[in-house]
Amino acid sequence: MYALMYRYLLKWIDPELIHSLSTHFLKVSGSLAPTHYLMAHLLKPPVEGMGIKTLGLAFEHPLGVAGGFDKDACCLSGIDTLGFSFVEVGTVTPLPQPGNPRKRLFRLYEDEAIINRMGFPNAGMKQIAHNLRAASSFRKPIVISLGKNKVTDLALAYEDYVKVVQTLYEVGDFFIINISSPNTPDLRKLQTRAYLGDLLSHTQQAIRELAGTDSPKPLLVKVSPDLADSDLDALLDLSIQHQIGGIVATNTTLSRDGLQSTARNEEGGLSGRPLHQRSTEVIRYIYRRTEGQMPIIGVGGIFGGDDIWEKMMAGATLVQAYTGFIYRGPWFVKTALTQLQQKMRTEGIEHIGEIIGRAN
Ligand SMILES: Cc1cc2nc3c(=O)[nH]c(=O)nc-3n(C[C@H](O)[C@H](O)[C@H](O)COP(=O)(O)O)c2cc1C
């Protein structure tokens, strides 16, 4: 039904309008006890044999919602009912900012893809900290994506990341440095040696100070799928040197290979089906290079159970999705985990953790 509605109705409506209507719906339905209960009951995914322990946290199953969906932490209780096991909030910048001018979000139906050039529109760290405090009944792990304001000079970018982590430390369970979005001018330069060492050391130092005598909450780095192997190597070396807790692979791509939709030449980052293979390659590369010692969150083109299976076999400990969820709708998590469980049965796997990195 959702696929039909998608094909014949949603296609004609501005994607950003659909997004804000959906998040409003999630906000309202998640906050009312009867609808919360009903949706959570209807959409409850099978989780037997799916629990994952990593980053010092327990996840009910490996599938979370990726960065950019709930930028302002405004609909966590609604997302809770959809069955995801963890949520990424943000990307959050110190000051609120409107992002790039509209129209900036495009659906490529024939390719099951999205191009976006949102440019981190968000309510700013103070408002988002407030929203997260108000959502304290949300019990699943929350990861916060740290970013810089568009106006901040690249040389001072680390100050933005430090400010955001300082403001949100107490309300997040772990943190991701986002230096791989293609939609903030020059942001991806922060992935290079010239900036990355300073950025990681300042942010880790801030986290250590915030943790005091407790163990510091994990800091991860999200990478672009467009990095050359040598740049990825340098990034991994620095990440190990600065005791980074894991790598998120990957953000959206600038590649436009093999696309059919008329919107294919829009500027921005491409996500969804066409990204799947490349992001899996990056996961495999990182897993091998770090000898499986660095937890990887695999993201890019997950539409169902087989895609999760592939990402975990390549080396992902957890996975995230955005575009697949947009295309498949509210039953996305339940369907994907049902498929994953069937696959586990046919392959004789009792616990999903057994397959991590097996393809290597
Ligand atoms: C509309 C849109 C907005 C996004 N915003 C962010 C963001 O703010 N921060 C971030 O780290 N990634 C952002 N992403 C990237 C996703 O988190 C994810 O890395 C990427 O879309 C690949 O996964 P997918 O193929 O499942 O969509 C965004 C993606 C989309 C489609």
The ligand as a Tripos MOL2 file, in Angstrom:
@<TRIPOS>MOLECULE
LIG
   31    33     1     0     0
SMALL
NO_CHARGES

@<TRIPOS>ATOM
      1 C1         17.9720   14.3400    3.3290 C.3       1 LIG1
      2 C2         19.2240   13.8330    3.9680 C.ar      1 LIG1
      3 C3         19.8320   14.5700    4.9610 C.ar      1 LIG1
      4 C4         21.0030   14.1020    5.5690 C.ar      1 LIG1
      5 N1         21.5790   14.8300    6.5690 N.ar      1 LIG1
      6 C5         22.6680   14.3380    7.2040 C.ar      1 LIG1
      7 C6         23.2330   15.0370    8.3030 C.ar      1 LIG1
      8 O1         22.7470   16.0750    8.7270 O.2       1 LIG1
      9 N2         24.3230   14.4920    8.9010 N.ar      1 LIG1
     10 C7         24.8890   13.3140    8.4870 C.ar      1 LIG1
     11 O2         25.8770   12.8540    9.0670 O.2       1 LIG1
     12 N3         24.3730   12.6380    7.4250 N.ar      1 LIG1
     13 C8         23.2800   13.1250    6.7940 C.ar      1 LIG1
     14 N4         22.7460   12.4240    5.7410 N.ar      1 LIG1
     15 C9         23.4390   11.1860    5.2790 C.3       1 LIG1
     16 C10        22.8560    9.9190    5.9160 C.3       1 LIG1
     17 O3         23.0090    9.9110    7.3050 O.3       1 LIG1
     18 C11        23.5160    8.6690    5.3210 C.3       1 LIG1
     19 O4         24.8900    8.6810    5.6490 O.3       1 LIG1
     20 C12        23.3800    8.5920    3.8160 C.3       1 LIG1
     21 O5         22.1270    9.0590    3.3980 O.3       1 LIG1
     22 C13        23.5510    7.1520    3.3030 C.3       1 LIG1
     23 O6         22.5600    6.2850    3.8480 O.3       1 LIG1
     24 P1         21.2130    5.8780    3.0450 P.3       1 LIG1
     25 O7         21.6400    5.3760    1.7000 O.co2     1 LIG1
     26 O8         20.5750    4.8320    3.9180 O.co2     1 LIG1
     27 O9         20.4020    7.1010    2.9470 O.co2     1 LIG1
     28 C14        21.5740   12.8700    5.1360 C.ar      1 LIG1
     29 C15        20.9420   12.1280    4.1340 C.ar      1 LIG1
     30 C16        19.7800   12.5870    3.5580 C.ar      1 LIG1
     31 C17        19.1230   11.7490    2.4800 C.3       1 LIG1
@<TRIPOS>BOND
     1     1     2 1
     2     2     3 ar
     3     2    30 ar
     4     3     4 ar
     5     4     5 ar
     6     4    28 ar
     7     5     6 ar
     8     6     7 ar
     9     6    13 1
    10     7     8 2
    11     7     9 ar
    12     9    10 ar
    13    10    11 2
    14    10    12 ar
    15    12    13 ar
    16    13    14 ar
    17    14    15 1
    18    14    28 ar
    19    15    16 1
    20    16    17 1
    21    16    18 1
    22    18    19 1
    23    18    20 1
    24    20    21 1
    25    20    22 1
    26    22    23 1
    27    23    24 1
    28    24    25 2
    29    24    26 1
    30    24    27 1
    31    28    29 ar
    32    29    30 ar
    33    30    31 1
@<TRIPOS>SUBSTRUCTURE
     1 LIG1         1 GROUP 0 **** ****
